[in-house]
C-alpha cells in the first residue's frame, strides 16, 4: 500500500450509509459536506444528484466524472396478517443471495431503522423437491419479529418503506505475490502486504469515493488542468441511469467518464470475464449500454502505460453504467467506463482491492491534466 493515501474513513461512511435507489439523501449529505471543501462551485439537479465544479480553465472543455450514489435495495410492498413483510427489489438481486440475510428498513413513522431477516425455512421441513429449488424473491418474506399486522404498523412501517442490506465496511489485510527481477535478471516472486476492503454498497459508493478523491487532489495539490471538471454523484442508476441523464443534461459535457464497480472474473464459476480484482483499473471496451469512443479509450491506455498505472482491459456483455446516457447527451460526448473489479456485487458483501482504487484515481487525475481542446476534438475529428 506504499504511496496510497486514501481517506478510508470517508469510504467507510459512504458505504455504511443508507441510500437505495430513490432514497439517496443521507449519503448525498455526506457527499455534499465533503466535496464542497474542494470545489469551485456546487450544483444540484432535481433528481437529487450533486455536481461539484472544479475550474481549471473556464473556457476549456467540460469533463464529467460520474459515480452513482444509490445502492441496490428493497421496497416494502405488503404487510401480512402474521406480521411478515413482502418486498420488491430496487436494482438487480440474484435470488440465491438473499435467504437468511439481514436488511435495514427505514420506517415511514419512527426515528429508528428496523432490522429484519429474510425468512428461511430450516432444512428439517423442506421437501426433497424444495431442497433442489431456488426460492424466488416473490416467495420471500422479511421477519421483523412481529406476529401481527397491528404490531408492524405500531413500529411505523408502511408499504413503500425502503430497505438496504445490513452490513458494514471493513478492511482485510492480505499478502500479495508480485514478480521481481533478481540480480541475475531472472524473474522471481516476493510478497508484500496489500489491503482489501469488504462492504455493502461498493456499487457504486466506490465510484463516488473516487470522484471525491480526484476532486480533493486537484484542489490540495493545486493541479493545473486545461478544462473544467464536473464530479457528479448521481442517483437512481440501478433502476435506469436516471440521475446521470439529468446531471449530464445540466452539465452538457464534452467528455464523460463513468466510475463504477466492474465484474471480477476470478470468482469460481465466473466465465468469460477477463478483468480481475487486484490487477488494476479496468478500462472498458464496451458493455450493454455503450460502445466507448475508441480514441478516448486508446488515450486512457496510453496515459496508464506512460505513468506506469496498473490497468487491465475489460468487457461486459450484459449491464451498463452511467456512461450509457452521458455519451448520448446533447450532440454526444465521447465517454468511457473505468471500473474497479469487485467480487460479489449486488449482494450483502462485496470485496475489492484498494490498490485498484488508487490506480483509478491516478488515471483520472493524469487524464484531466491533458484533456485540452485539441485533445478532446481529436477523439471525433474526421
C-alpha positions as CSV (number, residue, x, y, z in Angstrom):
1,X,0.0,0.0,0.0
2,X,3.0,2.2,-0.3
3,X,2.2,5.6,-1.8
4,X,-1.6,5.1,-1.3
5,X,-3.2,8.0,0.6
6,X,-6.9,7.1,0.7
7,X,-9.4,8.6,3.1
8,X,-10.8,5.3,4.3
9,X,-13.0,6.9,7.0
10,X,-14.8,8.7,4.1
11,X,-15.2,5.4,2.3
12,X,-16.5,3.7,5.4
13,X,-19.0,6.4,6.0
14,X,-20.2,6.3,2.4
15,X,-20.6,2.5,2.3
16,X,-22.3,2.2,5.7
17,X,-24.9,5.0,4.9
18,X,-28.5,4.2,3.9
19,X,-29.3,5.0,0.3
20,X,-31.1,2.7,-2.0
21,X,-32.3,4.0,-5.4
22,X,-34.7,6.9,-4.9
23,X,-33.7,7.4,-1.3
24,X,-30.2,8.7,-1.5
25,X,-30.4,11.8,0.6
26,X,-28.5,10.5,3.7
27,X,-25.5,9.6,1.5
28,X,-25.7,12.8,-0.6
29,X,-25.4,14.9,2.6
30,X,-22.1,13.2,3.3
31,X,-21.0,13.7,-0.3
32,X,-22.0,17.4,-0.2
33,X,-20.4,18.2,3.1
34,X,-17.1,16.6,2.0
35,X,-16.9,17.7,-1.7
36,X,-17.8,21.4,-1.1
37,X,-14.5,21.9,0.6
38,X,-12.6,21.3,-2.6
39,X,-15.0,22.6,-5.4
40,X,-15.1,25.9,-7.2
41,X,-18.9,25.6,-7.1
42,X,-21.7,23.1,-6.4
43,X,-24.9,22.4,-8.2
44,X,-27.9,20.1,-7.7
45,X,-30.3,18.7,-10.2
46,X,-33.9,17.8,-9.4
47,X,-33.2,14.1,-9.4
48,X,-31.0,14.5,-6.3
49,X,-27.6,14.4,-8.0
50,X,-24.8,16.5,-6.5
51,X,-22.4,18.1,-9.0
52,X,-19.1,19.6,-8.0
53,X,-17.4,22.1,-10.4
54,X,-13.6,22.5,-10.4
55,X,-12.4,25.1,-12.8
56,X,-9.0,24.8,-14.4
57,X,-9.7,26.9,-17.5
58,X,-13.3,28.2,-17.7
59,X,-13.1,28.2,-21.5
60,X,-11.7,24.7,-21.6
61,X,-13.7,21.5,-22.4
62,X,-16.1,20.2,-19.8
63,X,-15.1,16.9,-18.3
64,X,-17.7,14.9,-16.4
65,X,-16.8,12.2,-13.9
66,X,-19.9,10.3,-12.7
67,X,-20.3,7.8,-9.8
68,X,-23.8,6.8,-8.8
69,X,-24.6,7.0,-5.1
70,X,-27.6,4.7,-5.0
71,X,-27.2,1.1,-3.8
72,X,-29.3,-2.0,-4.6
73,X,-32.0,-2.3,-2.0
74,X,-35.7,-3.1,-1.5
75,X,-39.1,-1.6,-1.0
76,X,-41.7,-3.0,1.3
77,X,-44.8,-4.0,-0.8
78,X,-47.0,-5.7,1.7
79,X,-47.8,-6.3,5.4
80,X,-49.3,-9.7,6.1
81,X,-51.7,-10.6,8.9
82,X,-49.0,-12.7,10.6
83,X,-46.6,-9.7,10.8
84,X,-44.3,-10.8,7.9
85,X,-43.4,-8.3,5.2
86,X,-43.3,-8.8,1.4
87,X,-40.8,-6.8,-0.7
88,X,-39.6,-5.9,-4.2
89,X,-36.1,-5.3,-5.4
90,X,-34.6,-1.9,-6.2
91,X,-31.9,-2.9,-8.6
92,X,-31.0,-6.5,-9.6
93,X,-30.7,-9.1,-6.9
94,X,-29.9,-12.8,-7.5
95,X,-32.5,-14.9,-5.7
96,X,-29.9,-17.2,-4.1
97,X,-28.1,-14.4,-2.4
98,X,-31.0,-13.3,-0.1
99,X,-32.3,-16.0,2.2
100,X,-31.4,-15.6,5.9
101,X,-29.7,-12.2,5.2
102,X,-30.4,-9.2,7.4
103,X,-31.9,-6.0,6.0
104,X,-32.3,-2.5,7.4
105,X,-35.7,-0.9,7.0
106,X,-36.4,2.9,7.3
107,X,-39.9,3.2,8.6
108,X,-42.3,5.9,7.4
109,X,-43.0,6.8,11.0
110,X,-40.4,6.4,13.7
111,X,-36.9,7.6,14.1
112,X,-35.1,4.2,14.4
113,X,-34.3,2.0,11.5
114,X,-35.6,-1.6,11.9
115,X,-33.5,-4.7,11.3
116,X,-35.2,-7.6,9.7
117,X,-34.2,-11.1,8.4
118,X,-35.3,-12.5,5.1
119,X,-37.0,-15.6,6.3
120,X,-35.6,-19.1,5.5
121,X,-37.2,-22.4,6.2
122,X,-34.9,-24.9,8.0
123,X,-33.8,-28.0,6.2
124,X,-35.8,-30.2,8.5
125,X,-39.1,-29.0,7.0
126,X,-38.0,-28.8,3.3
127,X,-39.4,-31.4,1.0
128,X,-37.0,-33.3,-1.3
129,X,-38.1,-31.1,-4.2
130,X,-37.7,-27.9,-2.3
131,X,-34.1,-28.8,-1.4
132,X,-33.2,-28.7,-5.0
133,X,-35.0,-25.5,-6.0
134,X,-34.0,-21.8,-5.7
135,X,-36.6,-19.8,-3.7
136,X,-37.6,-16.7,-5.8
137,X,-37.9,-13.3,-4.3
138,X,-41.7,-13.2,-4.9
139,X,-42.0,-16.1,-2.4
140,X,-39.7,-14.5,0.3
141,X,-40.7,-12.6,3.4
142,X,-39.0,-10.3,5.8
143,X,-39.2,-11.2,9.5
144,X,-39.0,-8.2,11.9
145,X,-40.1,-10.2,15.0
146,X,-43.8,-9.2,14.8
147,X,-46.7,-11.6,15.0
148,X,-49.5,-9.4,13.6
149,X,-50.2,-6.6,11.2
150,X,-51.0,-4.3,14.1
151,X,-47.5,-4.8,15.6
152,X,-45.9,-3.9,12.3
153,X,-47.9,-0.7,12.0
154,X,-47.1,0.3,15.6
155,X,-43.4,0.3,14.6
156,X,-44.3,2.9,11.9
157,X,-43.7,0.7,8.9
158,X,-45.8,1.3,5.8
159,X,-46.0,0.0,2.3
160,X,-43.3,1.9,0.3
161,X,-40.7,2.0,3.0
162,X,-37.2,1.4,1.7
163,X,-34.6,-1.1,2.9
164,X,-30.9,-2.0,2.3
165,X,-28.6,-4.8,3.3
166,X,-27.5,-4.7,6.9
167,X,-23.7,-4.9,6.5
168,X,-20.6,-2.8,7.4
169,X,-17.3,-1.7,5.9
170,X,-14.1,-3.4,7.0
171,X,-10.6,-3.9,5.6
172,X,-8.8,-7.2,5.1
173,X,-5.0,-7.4,5.3
174,X,-3.5,-10.0,2.9
175,X,-0.1,-10.8,1.4
176,X,0.1,-10.3,-2.3
177,X,2.5,-12.0,-4.7
178,X,4.4,-9.8,-7.1
179,X,7.1,-10.5,-9.6
180,X,10.6,-9.1,-9.3
181,X,13.9,-9.4,-11.1
182,X,16.8,-10.7,-9.1
183,X,20.4,-9.8,-9.7
184,X,20.7,-12.4,-12.5
185,X,17.8,-10.8,-14.3
186,X,15.6,-13.8,-13.7
187,X,12.1,-13.3,-12.6
188,X,11.1,-14.5,-9.1
189,X,8.3,-13.8,-6.7
190,X,8.0,-12.0,-3.4
191,X,5.1,-11.0,-1.3
192,X,4.1,-7.6,0.0
193,X,1.1,-6.5,2.1
194,X,-2.0,-5.3,0.4
195,X,-5.3,-4.1,1.8
196,X,-8.6,-5.4,0.5
197,X,-11.9,-4.0,1.6
198,X,-15.3,-5.6,2.2
199,X,-18.7,-3.7,2.4
200,X,-22.2,-3.4,1.1
201,X,-22.8,-0.7,-1.5
202,X,-19.4,-0.6,-3.2
203,X,-21.7,-0.5,-6.2
204,X,-21.3,2.4,-6.5
205,X,-20.1,4.2,-3.4
206,X,-16.6,3.3,-4.6
207,X,-17.2,5.4,-7.7
208,X,-18.4,8.3,-5.7
209,X,-15.4,8.0,-3.4
210,X,-13.1,8.0,-6.4
211,X,-14.5,11.2,-7.9
212,X,-14.3,12.9,-4.4
213,X,-10.7,11.8,-4.1
214,X,-9.9,13.2,-7.6
215,X,-11.6,16.5,-6.6
216,X,-9.6,16.6,-3.4
217,X,-6.3,16.0,-5.1
218,X,-7.0,18.6,-7.8
219,X,-7.6,21.1,-5.0
220,X,-5.0,20.2,-2.4
221,X,-2.2,19.6,-4.9
222,X,-3.2,22.7,-6.9
223,X,-3.0,20.7,-10.1
224,X,-3.2,22.8,-13.2
225,X,-5.6,21.4,-15.8
226,X,-6.8,22.9,-19.1
227,X,-10.5,22.2,-18.6
228,X,-13.4,22.4,-16.2
229,X,-14.1,19.2,-14.2
230,X,-17.5,18.2,-13.1
231,X,-17.7,15.5,-10.4
232,X,-21.2,14.2,-10.3
233,X,-22.7,12.0,-7.6
234,X,-25.7,10.7,-9.5
235,X,-28.9,9.0,-8.3
236,X,-31.1,6.1,-9.4
237,X,-28.5,4.3,-11.7
238,X,-29.6,0.9,-10.6
239,X,-33.2,1.5,-11.9
240,X,-32.3,3.0,-15.2
241,X,-29.4,5.5,-15.2
242,X,-31.9,8.3,-14.3
243,X,-29.8,10.7,-12.3
244,X,-26.9,10.6,-14.8
245,X,-29.3,11.6,-17.5
246,X,-30.4,14.8,-15.7
247,X,-26.9,15.5,-14.4
248,X,-25.5,15.2,-17.9
249,X,-28.2,17.5,-19.3
250,X,-27.3,20.0,-16.6
251,X,-23.6,19.9,-17.4
252,X,-23.6,19.2,-21.2
253,X,-20.2,17.6,-21.0
254,X,-17.6,17.4,-23.8
255,X,-16.1,14.2,-22.3
256,X,-17.6,11.7,-19.9
257,X,-16.2,9.1,-17.5
258,X,-18.3,6.6,-15.5
259,X,-16.5,5.3,-12.5
260,X,-18.2,2.2,-11.2
261,X,-17.6,-1.3,-10.0
262,X,-16.8,-4.0,-12.6
263,X,-17.3,-7.7,-12.5
264,X,-14.3,-9.6,-11.1
265,X,-13.6,-12.7,-13.2
266,X,-11.7,-14.6,-10.5
267,X,-14.8,-15.9,-8.6
268,X,-15.2,-19.6,-9.1
269,X,-17.7,-20.4,-11.8
270,X,-17.4,-17.0,-13.5
271,X,-16.6,-17.5,-17.2
272,X,-15.8,-15.1,-20.0
273,X,-14.7,-12.2,-17.7
274,X,-11.1,-11.2,-18.2
275,X,-10.8,-8.4,-15.6
276,X,-9.8,-9.5,-12.1
277,X,-9.5,-7.9,-8.7
278,X,-6.0,-6.7,-7.9
279,X,-4.9,-6.3,-11.5
280,X,-5.5,-2.5,-11.8
281,X,-8.2,-0.2,-13.0
282,X,-10.3,-1.8,-15.7
283,X,-10.6,0.2,-19.0
284,X,-13.8,-1.0,-20.7
285,X,-14.0,-1.9,-24.3
286,X,-17.8,-2.0,-24.1
287,X,-20.9,-3.1,-22.3
288,X,-24.6,-3.4,-22.7
289,X,-25.2,0.4,-22.5
290,X,-22.5,1.7,-24.9
291,X,-19.5,1.3,-27.2
292,X,-16.8,3.7,-25.8
293,X,-15.1,6.1,-28.1
294,X,-12.1,4.1,-29.3
295,X,-9.7,7.1,-29.5
296,X,-10.6,8.1,-25.9
297,X,-10.0,4.6,-24.7
298,X,-6.7,4.5,-26.5
299,X,-5.8,7.8,-24.9
300,X,-6.6,6.3,-21.4
301,X,-4.5,3.2,-22.1
302,X,-1.5,5.3,-23.3
303,X,-1.7,7.5,-20.2
304,X,-1.8,4.5,-18.0
305,X,1.2,3.0,-19.8
306,X,3.2,6.2,-19.7
307,X,2.6,6.8,-16.0
308,X,3.0,3.2,-15.0
309,X,-0.5,2.9,-13.7
310,X,-1.8,-0.6,-13.3
311,X,-4.7,-1.3,-15.7
312,X,-6.4,-4.1,-17.5
313,X,-8.8,-4.5,-20.4
314,X,-12.4,-5.2,-19.7
315,X,-15.7,-6.1,-21.5
316,X,-19.2,-6.8,-20.3
317,X,-21.8,-8.5,-22.4
318,X,-24.7,-7.6,-20.1
319,X,-25.1,-4.5,-17.9
320,X,-24.2,-0.9,-18.2
321,X,-23.1,2.3,-16.4
322,X,-23.9,6.0,-16.3
323,X,-21.7,6.4,-19.4
324,X,-24.6,4.8,-21.3
325,X,-26.6,8.1,-21.1
326,X,-23.7,10.5,-20.8
327,X,-22.3,9.6,-24.2
328,X,-25.6,10.5,-26.0
329,X,-26.2,13.8,-24.2
330,X,-26.7,16.8,-26.4
331,X,-24.7,16.3,-29.6
332,X,-22.8,13.5,-28.0
333,X,-19.9,13.2,-25.6
334,X,-17.1,10.7,-26.1
335,X,-17.3,8.6,-22.9
336,X,-15.5,5.7,-21.1
337,X,-16.2,3.4,-18.2
338,X,-13.2,2.9,-15.9
339,X,-14.0,0.3,-13.3
340,X,-12.9,-1.4,-10.1
341,X,-13.2,-5.2,-10.4
342,X,-15.2,-6.2,-7.4
343,X,-16.2,-9.7,-6.1
344,X,-19.8,-10.5,-5.2
345,X,-21.5,-7.3,-6.4
346,X,-25.3,-7.0,-5.9
347,X,-25.1,-8.9,-2.7
348,X,-24.7,-8.0,1.0
349,X,-20.9,-8.1,0.9
350,X,-18.5,-7.1,-1.9
351,X,-14.7,-7.3,-1.9
352,X,-12.3,-5.1,-3.8
353,X,-8.6,-4.2,-3.8
354,X,-7.8,-0.7,-2.7
355,X,-4.7,-0.6,-4.9
356,X,-7.1,-0.8,-7.9
357,X,-9.0,2.2,-6.4
358,X,-5.7,4.2,-6.2
359,X,-4.9,3.3,-9.8
360,X,-8.3,4.6,-10.9
361,X,-7.8,7.9,-9.1
362,X,-4.3,8.3,-10.5
363,X,-5.6,7.6,-14.1
364,X,-8.4,10.1,-13.8
365,X,-6.0,12.9,-12.5
366,X,-3.4,12.2,-15.2
367,X,-6.1,12.3,-18.0
368,X,-7.6,15.5,-16.6
369,X,-4.1,17.2,-16.8
370,X,-4.1,16.5,-20.6
371,X,-7.7,16.9,-21.7
372,X,-7.4,20.2,-23.6
373,X,-9.5,21.3,-26.5
374,X,-7.1,19.9,-29.3
375,X,-7.1,16.6,-27.5
376,X,-10.8,16.4,-27.0
377,X,-11.5,17.4,-30.6
378,X,-9.1,14.7,-31.8
379,X,-11.4,12.0,-30.5
380,X,-14.1,12.7,-33.0
381,X,-12.3,14.6,-35.8
382,X,-12.6,13.0,-39.3
